[in-house]
Amino acid sequence: MTTTALDPLPVEAATDSLASAIERMAASERLRKRHFTMLAVEGPSAPVTQVQGRAPGDSTSPADLEGLISSIAVVGLLQPLLVEQIDDRHILVAGERRLRALRWGHVHQPDNPHFQTAPAVVCPGPLTEDERRCWQLVENLAREDLGVGELGAALLFERAAVLAGALQAHGVDVPAELMAIEDPITRWMLLDKHRVAAGAHMVGAPWDEVLKRIGVQLNAEKAKQIVRAFKSLPTEVSTDMDAEGVALATRLEYLKLEKGRQSAASEIWAAVRDRGTPKLLGGAVRAAMADPSLSPEDAVEIAQQLHDSANASRSAALRGDTDTAVEEADPEIVGSAVTAVTRLLAELRAGKKLAGYAGGTLMLHTRELLTLAGGGEPS
């Protein structure tokens, strides 16, 4: 993390989570009022660093900043600066290397628009040292590869803070006890009900603003999916999936299965955890959705077989056992195809028929697939 303070963060803060840090930020009236804007790189409104900032040469020389300068020159600054506003001055809280890179580009590449203004999250000051460090911690944690559950909680806490600020700006009082609720889902739901009860139907918390204030590189649609997965899964399951590194796409597939067959989904999750192979969850869920007659154990076994087969193919290619070294097909595409074909076979076994143009196209594709996969033309 780049900050204007030289002292390291306390140990207890460094081990904090994004969700709890954002929850603490929501308790600060000043930090809740922060907003995203564009500031000039030079001029009266440009951010300034305080005396205790990084010394010149401390990872801030043009040579050390070369990669950052090149990136900004091409795509602009992706991570906004954190800035405290006191009267008409903008004082940098975090992002000194970014600001130095912008200033260098402003002087040496004056025609490049990416070096003329800086995206910044601005908060009215003066901030206390605890508020400043908490804000810096949030920026630091936002850059990490967070679990879906952890990020979902953080997004809800921040969205509640954005909505609370918007309501207050429209003259709607927000009870302090409401913003002190520890569960992010409950806090958001009750705050939204308070908004409706107050008749503030046009007041909202746009996802774009929420994401900019946290500083995570997500689009609004993915943020909604993350929150949906977090809200739909029991807390203990979400936490366990975070610990096992279960991806968002797999969780959404799991939720589809759970919606219709909750017991099967829970048993599959328990089975892959007992095996110590949570990476099989996605394959097992797809197998169970493709063939509802499969037991959870059989679905996991099919996922294991597909996983082993893919590993064997990769090993053979690395050893040069194949006649010609070729790039392997995308496992995700292959997995989706296997799922679709399995479901189609179940339909056909039940007596349903292929009809029309789609049926003919499928037959042609099947013949070509057999040839390309090495099976030859069917007799």
Backbone torsions as a table, in degrees:
resi	resn	phi	psi	omega
1	MET	NA	139.1	175.0
2	THR	-100.5	124.4	-179.6
3	THR	-135.0	170.3	176.4
4	THR	-93.1	3.1	177.2
5	ALA	-105.8	140.5	-179.1
6	LEU	-87.0	-26.0	-177.5
7	ASP	-70.5	140.8	178.3
8	PRO	-70.6	157.2	176.4
9	LEU	-68.0	149.2	176.9
10	PRO	-58.3	153.4	-177.8
11	VAL	-58.8	-41.7	-177.5
12	GLU	-65.0	-31.5	178.1
13	ALA	-74.5	-39.1	-177.3
14	ALA	-64.9	-24.6	-179.3
15	THR	-98.8	9.7	-178.4
16	ASP	-72.4	172.1	176.6
17	SER	-110.1	158.2	-179.9
18	LEU	-61.0	-43.1	-177.2
19	ALA	-62.6	-46.0	-178.0
20	SER	-70.4	-33.1	177.9
21	ALA	-65.7	-43.1	178.8
22	ILE	-67.2	-34.2	176.6
23	GLU	-62.3	-40.1	177.7
24	ARG	-66.6	-36.7	178.4
25	MET	-62.6	-35.0	-178.8
26	ALA	-66.2	-19.4	178.9
27	ALA	-80.5	-12.5	179.7
28	SER	-94.2	120.6	-179.0
29	GLU	-62.5	-37.5	180.0
30	ARG	-66.9	-48.0	-176.0
31	LEU	-65.5	-28.9	177.6
32	ARG	-67.8	-21.1	-176.5
33	LYS	-92.4	6.3	-179.9
34	ARG	-67.4	152.1	-176.7
35	HIS	-146.8	158.9	-179.3
36	PHE	-91.6	138.5	176.9
37	THR	-155.9	176.1	174.9
38	MET	-111.3	128.6	179.4
39	LEU	-113.4	146.6	175.2
40	ALA	-66.6	143.4	179.2
41	VAL	-71.7	-34.3	176.9
42	GLU	-128.8	153.6	179.4
43	GLY	119.0	-178.4	-175.5
44	PRO	-59.9	-33.8	-177.0
45	SER	-93.2	0.9	-177.3
46	ALA	-67.3	146.7	177.5
47	PRO	-64.4	144.4	176.3
48	VAL	-123.5	151.6	177.6
49	THR	-97.1	151.5	179.0
50	GLN	-86.4	171.9	-175.3
51	VAL	-59.8	-34.9	-176.1
52	GLN	-82.4	16.3	178.8
53	GLY	-71.8	-178.2	178.8
54	ARG	-61.0	139.9	176.1
55	ALA	-77.8	147.9	176.6
56	PRO	-54.8	135.0	-179.5
57	GLY	95.6	-13.5	178.6
58	ASP	-84.6	77.2	-177.4
59	SER	62.0	23.5	-177.5
60	THR	-127.4	12.6	175.8
61	SER	-73.7	158.1	178.9
62	PRO	-53.2	-34.9	179.7
63	ALA	-67.0	-41.4	179.3
64	ASP	-69.1	-27.2	-177.0
65	LEU	-95.3	6.5	-172.4
66	GLU	-55.6	-47.6	-179.0
67	GLY	-63.6	-42.1	179.8
68	LEU	-65.7	-42.3	178.5
69	ILE	-61.1	-43.7	-179.9
70	SER	-63.4	-41.2	179.7
71	SER	-63.7	-46.0	179.5
72	ILE	-61.9	-39.5	-178.3
73	ALA	-59.7	-33.1	-175.7
74	VAL	-91.2	-48.6	-172.0
75	VAL	-117.3	-3.1	-177.3
76	GLY	86.5	176.9	179.9
77	LEU	-83.2	118.1	-176.5
78	LEU	-86.4	-33.3	-178.7
79	GLN	-99.5	114.0	-175.9
80	PRO	-66.6	155.0	172.8
81	LEU	-73.7	152.6	171.2
82	LEU	-104.2	124.8	-170.7
83	VAL	-134.3	135.3	175.9
84	GLU	-101.0	130.0	-179.5
85	GLN	-102.8	121.6	175.7
86	ILE	-124.5	112.1	-172.5
87	ASP	58.7	-120.8	-179.7
88	ASP	-104.6	13.7	-180.0
89	ARG	-101.8	142.1	175.8
90	HIS	-111.3	111.5	-175.5
91	ILE	-105.1	127.4	-176.8
92	LEU	-67.7	132.2	174.7
93	VAL	-103.2	-40.7	177.8
94	ALA	-151.8	140.0	177.5
95	GLY	117.6	32.0	-174.8
96	GLU	-65.8	-39.6	178.1
97	ARG	-63.2	-39.3	179.0
98	ARG	-63.8	-42.5	-179.2
99	LEU	-66.6	-40.7	178.9
100	ARG	-63.6	-39.6	178.1
101	ALA	-63.9	-40.6	178.3
102	LEU	-63.6	-42.3	-179.8
103	ARG	-65.1	-40.3	178.1
104	TRP	-62.1	-45.6	179.6
105	GLY	-65.4	-35.0	179.6
106	HIS	-61.4	-36.6	-179.1
107	VAL	-80.2	-43.7	-171.3
108	HIS	-94.7	-18.0	176.2
109	GLN	-132.1	63.7	-172.7
110	PRO	-64.1	-19.2	-179.4
111	ASP	-88.1	-7.1	-179.3
112	ASN	-84.7	117.5	-176.3
113	PRO	-63.7	-23.3	-179.3
114	HIS	-66.3	-17.5	-178.7
115	PHE	-102.4	9.6	-178.2
116	GLN	-94.1	-36.0	179.8
117	THR	-132.1	159.8	-178.9
118	ALA	-125.7	129.7	172.4
119	PRO	-67.5	133.4	-175.7
120	ALA	-145.3	144.9	169.5
121	VAL	-100.3	117.3	-173.0
122	VAL	-109.4	134.6	179.5
123	CYS	-124.7	135.1	176.7
124	PRO	-65.2	133.6	-179.6
125	GLY	-106.6	-172.3	2.0
126	PRO	-81.7	141.7	178.1
127	LEU	-89.0	148.2	172.2
128	THR	-75.1	164.4	178.4
129	GLU	-61.7	-37.3	179.4
130	ASP	-65.8	-41.6	178.4
131	GLU	-63.4	-42.1	-178.5
132	ARG	-64.2	-44.6	-178.8
133	ARG	-68.7	-37.5	178.1
134	CYS	-63.1	-41.8	179.2
135	TRP	-64.2	-42.1	177.7
136	GLN	-63.3	-38.7	179.4
137	LEU	-63.2	-42.0	178.9
138	VAL	-60.1	-43.7	179.3
139	GLU	-62.1	-41.4	-179.4
140	ASN	-63.0	-47.1	-177.7
141	LEU	-69.4	-30.7	-178.7
142	ALA	-64.4	-21.1	-179.4
143	ARG	-85.0	-13.4	-176.4
144	GLU	-77.7	162.6	177.7
145	ASP	-82.7	84.8	-172.8
146	LEU	-81.0	155.0	173.6
147	GLY	-69.1	156.7	-177.4
148	VAL	-62.2	-41.6	-179.3
149	GLY	-65.2	-45.0	179.3
150	GLU	-61.2	-44.4	179.7
151	LEU	-68.7	-37.0	178.0
152	GLY	-60.7	-42.9	177.8
153	ALA	-63.8	-43.5	-179.8
154	ALA	-62.3	-41.9	-180.0
155	LEU	-62.8	-40.2	179.8
156	LEU	-69.2	-42.3	176.9
157	PHE	-58.4	-45.5	-177.7
158	GLU	-69.5	-37.6	179.6
159	ARG	-65.6	-36.4	175.9
160	ALA	-63.6	-39.6	178.8
161	ALA	-64.9	-40.7	178.5
162	VAL	-63.3	-44.8	-179.5
163	LEU	-66.0	-40.0	178.9
164	ALA	-61.5	-42.7	177.9
165	GLY	-63.4	-40.9	179.7
166	ALA	-66.1	-39.5	178.8
167	LEU	-64.4	-44.3	179.5
168	GLN	-63.3	-37.1	178.4
169	ALA	-64.4	-24.6	179.1
170	HIS	-98.4	14.9	175.0
171	GLY	82.5	13.4	179.2
172	VAL	-98.1	120.3	179.6
173	ASP	-72.4	136.1	178.0
174	VAL	-112.3	115.2	-178.6
175	PRO	-58.7	135.2	-179.3
176	ALA	-61.1	-36.2	-178.9
177	GLU	-65.5	-27.7	178.0
178	LEU	-67.9	-43.2	-179.3
179	MET	-76.5	-5.5	178.1
180	ALA	-94.8	-3.5	178.9
181	ILE	-62.7	128.1	-172.6
182	GLU	-76.4	-31.7	-178.9
183	ASP	-79.4	121.2	-175.6
184	PRO	-64.2	-34.1	-179.3
185	ILE	-67.0	-47.3	179.6
186	THR	-63.8	-42.0	-179.9
187	ARG	-59.2	-46.9	-178.1
188	TRP	-65.3	-44.6	-177.1
189	MET	-63.1	-44.6	-178.5
190	LEU	-70.6	-35.0	177.0
191	LEU	-66.0	-39.8	178.6
192	ASP	-65.5	-38.7	176.1
193	LYS	-64.5	-38.7	177.6
194	HIS	-62.7	-39.4	177.3
195	ARG	-59.5	-47.4	-178.7
196	VAL	-65.8	-43.5	-179.5
197	ALA	-63.0	-29.9	179.3
198	ALA	-82.0	-2.9	179.5
199	GLY	76.6	16.4	-179.0
200	ALA	-91.3	58.3	-173.3
201	HIS	-67.0	-24.9	-176.9
202	MET	-91.2	-3.9	-179.6
203	VAL	-88.6	133.0	-178.1
204	GLY	-143.4	-175.6	178.5
205	ALA	-131.4	83.4	-176.1
206	PRO	-57.8	138.9	-178.3
207	TRP	-61.8	-34.3	179.8
208	ASP	-59.3	-41.5	179.7
209	GLU	-68.7	-40.5	178.8
210	VAL	-59.3	-46.6	-176.7
211	LEU	-67.9	-38.9	179.0
212	LYS	-64.9	-38.8	-177.2
213	ARG	-70.1	-33.1	176.7
214	ILE	-78.2	-38.1	-179.8
215	GLY	94.3	16.7	178.1
216	VAL	-91.1	147.0	-178.0
217	GLN	-92.0	81.3	178.8
218	LEU	-130.9	156.1	168.6
219	ASN	-95.4	165.5	-174.4
220	ALA	-61.8	-38.2	-177.7
221	GLU	-64.3	-42.7	179.9
222	LYS	-68.5	-36.2	177.2
223	ALA	-60.1	-42.1	178.0
224	LYS	-62.6	-40.2	179.1
225	GLN	-65.0	-41.1	179.4
226	ILE	-61.8	-45.5	179.9
227	VAL	-65.6	-39.5	178.6
228	ARG	-61.7	-43.2	178.6
229	ALA	-64.2	-40.6	-179.7
230	PHE	-65.4	-43.7	-177.5
231	LYS	-71.0	-30.1	-173.5
232	SER	-84.3	-26.0	-177.8
233	LEU	-92.0	143.2	173.3
234	PRO	-57.5	147.5	-175.7
235	THR	-54.1	-43.5	-177.0
236	GLU	-68.1	-35.1	178.6
237	VAL	-69.2	-43.1	178.9
238	SER	-60.8	-42.7	179.7
239	THR	-64.5	-43.5	179.3
240	ASP	-64.0	-39.9	179.3
241	MET	-67.1	-34.9	173.8
242	ASP	-59.9	-45.8	-178.2
243	ALA	-62.8	-32.1	-178.3
244	GLU	-92.0	-1.8	177.6
245	GLY	71.8	31.0	179.8
246	VAL	-71.7	126.7	-174.6
247	ALA	-74.3	162.7	-179.4
248	LEU	-60.4	-45.6	-177.8
249	ALA	-58.3	-41.1	179.6
250	THR	-66.9	-38.8	178.9
251	ARG	-64.8	-38.8	179.5
252	LEU	-66.9	-38.4	175.2
253	GLU	-64.4	-40.8	178.2
254	TYR	-59.5	-42.1	-179.5
255	LEU	-65.8	-34.6	176.7
256	LYS	-62.3	-43.7	178.2
257	LEU	-67.6	-41.4	-177.8
258	GLU	-64.2	-32.5	-178.1
259	LYS	-59.7	-38.3	-179.0
260	GLY	-102.1	-26.6	-175.3
261	ARG	-140.6	73.3	-174.1
262	GLN	-59.9	-41.5	-178.4
263	SER	-63.0	-43.7	-179.4
264	ALA	-63.2	-42.4	-179.9
265	ALA	-62.1	-45.5	-179.4
266	SER	-63.4	-40.1	-178.8
267	GLU	-68.9	-36.4	177.5
268	ILE	-65.5	-44.2	178.8
269	TRP	-61.3	-42.4	178.4
270	ALA	-63.7	-38.5	-177.6
271	ALA	-67.2	-44.6	-178.7
272	VAL	-69.8	-30.9	176.6
273	ARG	-70.0	-41.1	179.1
274	ASP	-62.9	-34.7	178.5
275	ARG	-76.2	-15.8	-174.4
276	GLY	74.1	26.4	-177.7
277	THR	-129.9	63.7	180.0
278	PRO	-61.7	-18.0	178.1
279	LYS	-65.6	-15.0	178.9
280	LEU	-83.4	-7.0	-174.0
281	LEU	-57.0	-48.5	-177.9
282	GLY	-59.9	-46.9	179.9
283	GLY	-63.9	-39.0	-179.8
284	ALA	-67.8	-40.4	178.6
285	VAL	-64.3	-42.8	179.1
286	ARG	-63.9	-39.8	178.6
287	ALA	-64.1	-41.8	-179.8
288	ALA	-67.0	-35.4	178.6
289	MET	-73.0	-32.6	-179.9
290	ALA	-72.4	-35.3	-177.7
291	ASP	-134.8	93.6	-177.6
292	PRO	-61.2	-17.1	-179.2
293	SER	-76.9	-13.8	-179.2
294	LEU	-68.7	140.2	171.3
295	SER	-76.2	157.7	177.2
296	PRO	-54.7	-39.2	179.3
297	GLU	-64.1	-40.6	179.2
298	ASP	-67.6	-38.0	179.2
299	ALA	-63.0	-41.4	177.9
300	VAL	-66.6	-37.9	-179.8
301	GLU	-65.6	-39.9	176.9
302	ILE	-62.9	-43.0	178.2
303	ALA	-61.2	-38.7	178.8
304	GLN	-65.0	-42.0	179.8
305	GLN	-63.9	-43.1	178.2
306	LEU	-63.6	-40.0	179.0
307	HIS	-64.7	-43.9	179.9
308	ASP	-65.1	-39.8	179.8
309	SER	-63.4	-42.0	178.8
310	ALA	-64.6	-40.7	178.4
311	ASN	-64.7	-39.1	179.9
312	ALA	-65.2	-39.2	179.2
313	SER	-65.1	-41.5	178.7
314	ARG	-64.9	-41.1	-179.7
315	SER	-64.4	-40.3	179.6
316	ALA	-64.1	-39.5	179.7
317	ALA	-66.2	-39.2	179.4
318	LEU	-67.5	-33.8	179.6
319	ARG	-79.4	-11.9	-177.5
320	GLY	78.4	24.5	-179.0
321	ASP	-72.5	-19.1	179.9
322	THR	-85.1	156.1	-179.5
323	ASP	-60.2	-41.2	-179.1
324	THR	-135.8	128.8	179.1
325	ALA	-68.9	120.2	-179.0
326	VAL	-128.5	156.2	177.3
327	GLU	-74.4	134.1	-177.4
328	GLU	-75.5	144.4	177.8
329	ALA	-62.9	151.4	-179.2
330	ASP	-58.6	119.4	-178.7
331	PRO	-58.0	-33.9	179.7
332	GLU	-65.3	-41.1	179.0
333	ILE	-66.8	-43.5	179.1
334	VAL	-61.2	-44.5	-180.0
335	GLY	-61.0	-42.4	178.8
336	SER	-65.0	-38.1	179.1
337	ALA	-65.6	-43.2	178.5
338	VAL	-59.9	-43.7	179.0
339	THR	-61.1	-45.8	-178.5
340	ALA	-64.6	-43.7	-179.5
341	VAL	-65.5	-39.9	179.0
342	THR	-61.7	-42.1	179.4
343	ARG	-67.9	-38.1	178.6
344	LEU	-64.7	-42.4	178.2
345	LEU	-60.8	-39.1	177.7
346	ALA	-61.2	-39.3	178.2
347	GLU	-64.8	-45.1	-178.6
348	LEU	-67.0	-38.3	177.9
349	ARG	-64.2	-27.4	179.0
350	ALA	-79.8	1.6	176.0
351	GLY	100.7	1.7	179.0
352	LYS	-78.7	158.6	-174.1
353	LYS	-119.7	152.2	169.7
354	LEU	-79.4	135.3	-176.7
355	ALA	-138.3	152.1	171.4
356	GLY	71.0	-162.2	-174.9
357	TYR	-60.8	-41.9	-177.7
358	ALA	-61.1	-39.2	179.1
359	GLY	-63.1	-43.0	179.7
360	GLY	-66.2	-41.7	178.5
361	THR	-62.2	-40.9	179.2
362	LEU	-62.4	-39.9	179.2
363	MET	-63.7	-42.3	178.6
364	LEU	-63.9	-43.4	179.0
365	HIS	-63.8	-36.9	-179.3
366	THR	-64.3	-42.7	178.4
367	ARG	-61.9	-45.4	-179.4
368	GLU	-66.1	-36.9	179.3
369	LEU	-62.3	-43.9	179.0
370	LEU	-61.6	-39.1	-179.6
371	THR	-67.6	-49.2	-177.4
372	LEU	-67.6	-30.8	-178.9
373	ALA	-82.3	-4.7	175.5
374	GLY	99.7	7.6	-178.4
375	GLY	-89.2	-11.1	-178.3
376	GLY	77.5	174.7	179.3
377	GLU	-72.8	136.7	177.0
378	PRO	-68.0	146.5	-178.8
379	SER	-80.5	NA	NA
